Amino acid sequence: MKALLHILISIVIFCPVLIFLLVFFVGKKIKIKGTHAFGMASDVTTFFLFFSVPLAIGAVWQINIGIFLVISAILMAMIFTYVEWRTKKEIEVKALLRKIWRFLFLLLSAAYIIICIVGVIQSLIEYLQVV
């Protein structure tokens, strides 16, 4: 049982695209509108991307960037908050947090895709050098 749980958690962390698709299609099945289902799927996936991106970078380049990612997310949230405060004078916390979380989704998704592509290319180059 413990091994099965370990395998499931590993799959979820190393392949956040599966979580996105699962949440999106479940959302569509329970009659959530397309844009809301997409938003819900991106919100859930962002949490898993926070673990996936540092693990993927560690697997490809043997670098630990976990703390750097957290510090970058906090700095980005501070910048978003400052810009929101300067433009609107009254901050709606829920809307601000949604903007920050969705931007993190875009940023982490792009990073994950780029890391996967670079990792595959790097593995192909290493394989071709051996052969």
N, C-alpha and C positions, 0 to 999 in steps of 0.2 A: 504494500500500500504506500509506504514511504517512497519507494522508487518511482511509482506511478505519479505521485504528486510532484516529485522532483522533475520528472520528464515533462509534465504539463506546464509547470512554472517555467522551465527552460524554453519550451516552445513559445510560450506567451512573451517572454522577455526578448528572445532572439528574433521573433517574427511578429512585430506589432501590427503588421498589415492584416494578419488573420483576426486580431482583436477588432480592428476597424471594420472589416467586412462583416464579422459576426454581429457586432453591435448595430451596424447600419441595417443589415437585413432583418434582424430581430425587431428593430424599430419600425421598419417598413411593414413587417407582418402584424404588428400590434396597432397599425393604422396611425402612426406618427407621420406627419407631412414630410416630404422629401428633404426640405432644408433643415427641419428640426431633427430629423433622423441623422443627417450628415453632421450637424452640430454636436449632437449627443455622442456620436461615434468619434468625432475628433476630440471632444473633451475627455473621453475615457482613454483614448489612444495616447494622448499627451502624457498622462501619468506613466504609461509603460515606456514611452520614448525616453523619459528621463533616465530610465535604467538601461535601455537598449543602446543608446548612442555611446555612452562611456564604455559599455562592454564591447561594442563593435570596434571602437577605436583601440581599445586594449587588445582585442584579438588580432587586428590588422597590424598595428604599429607598436604594440607593447608599451603604451603610454597610458597613465592614469589621469583622466581629466575630470573625474567626478566632482571635486570641489570647485574646479574652474567653471563647470557648467552651472552649479548652484549659485556661485557668485555672479556670473553673467546674467542669470535669470533675475536675481535680486536687483542688479544695476539696471537692467532693462525695465523692470517694474517701477523703479524709482524715476526713470526718464519718462515713462508713460504717465505716471502720476503727476510729475511736474508739468508736462505739456498739457495734460487735462486741466490742471489747476489754472494754468496761465490762460487757456482759451475759454474755459467755462465759468471760472470762479467758484462754482459749486460742484463738487465731485459726487457723481452717483457711483457708489462703491461697487455695486453688482455689475453695472455696465463696464466699469473700468477693469474689474477682475476678469470679465469675459473677454475683453479686448486683449489683455495681457496673455491669458491662457490660450486664446486662439492664435495669437502671434507666435507664441512658443510652439504651438502645434505646427505651424508653417515652417518655422525655423528648424525645429528638430526633425521634421519629416524630410526636409531638403537635405539636412546633414546626414540622416540615415541613408537616404537614397544615394547620395554622393559617396559615402563610405562604402556602401555595398558595391557600387560600380568600380570604385578604385580598388577595393579588395579583390574583386574577380579579375580585373586587369592585372593587378600585381601577381596574383597566383598563376595566371596564364603565362606571364613573362618568366616567372621562376620555373614553371614547368617546362617551357620551351628552351630555357637555358640548360636544363638538366638533360633533355633529350637531344 
